[in-house]
Amino acid sequence: MAKLQAASKSMYVLQVGDIVLTAPADIEAHVLSYFQSIFSVDNNCVTNNIVARMIPVLVNEVDNDMLCHLPLSDEIKSAIFYLNGNGTPGPDGLGGHFYHSF
């Protein structure tokens, strides 16, 4: 019931400066023009590269290429056997012993 009452609330009086609007059509026209003036302003975006200037480059192209490559099968195998067989299971519920065996 509270949601219905809140959704059906209407604005009966609106004061704009010294003028008091009471007619629903006048209130609607004022609110519409107000929000149109806010949201229809031209967007004057310019490229200023502020992000590139403020954040240092910590990874060079060679390192980035290395990080983006898929791991080799030998790297995967050595990582699996590096797991503790008696360790806590990971997010998949499987522990290191499972990966060692299978």
N, C-alpha and C positions, 0 to 999 in steps of 0.2 A: 504494500500500500504506500509505503514511504517513497519507493522508487517511482510509482505512478504520479504521486503528487509532485515530486521533484522534476519529473520530465514534463509535466504539464504546466509548470509555472510560467507565467507570462509577465512581460514588462508593461506596466500600465502608465508609468510616468518616467520621462527621461529629461534631465536638465542638461542643456548644452549652453554653457556660459550663463547668460542672463535669460535665455529663452527656455521655457518649459514645454516639452512636447507631450501631448496627451493622446493624440490620434494614433492608432496603430499603424496607419499608412505612413505618417510622418516619422514615427520611431523606426519603422522598417527602412525607410529611405535614408535616414541619417546613419543607421548602423551599417547598411550596405555601402554607402559612400565612404564611410570611415575605413572599413576594412579593404575596400577597393583601393583607396589611396595608399594604404600601408603596403599591400601586397602587389601592386602594379607598378612599383617604382622600377626604373631601369636598373639592371644589375651591371655595375661598372667594375667588373673583375678584370684585373690585369695580372699578367704573369710576372712575379717578382722573385721567384726562386728562393724565398726566405727559408723554406725547409732545407733545401740543398746547402744553403749558406750556414745554417745554424746547427745541423746535425753532421758530425764528422763522418767521413767515410772510413769504416773500420775493416771492411772486407774488400780486398782488391779482386780484379777479374779472375786471376788464376785460382785464388781460394774459393771464389764463388762457383767457378766451374767444377772444382773438386767436390764442393758440398752438394752440388746438384746432380752429380753422377750417381747411378745405382751402385750399391756395393758389390764387390766381386764375391763369387761363391766361397773362396778361401777366407775372405773377411767375415762372412756370415758364419762359416763353420768355426772359426777361432772364437768368435763372439759367443756362440752357443756353448762351446766347451769351457769358456771362461765363467759361465754361470755357476753359482753354488748349487750343487745337486740337492742339498738339504735346506736350501733357502726358502723363503716365503714365496708362495705362488704369486704370479703377476696378475694384471687385470683380467687376463683370459682364464684364470683359475689353474693354470698349469705351472708347475715348478721346474727348476733346472733339471731334475732327475728325468722328467718326462722327455725333455728335449735331448738329453744325453742318450736316452734309450732309443728314441724313434727318429 
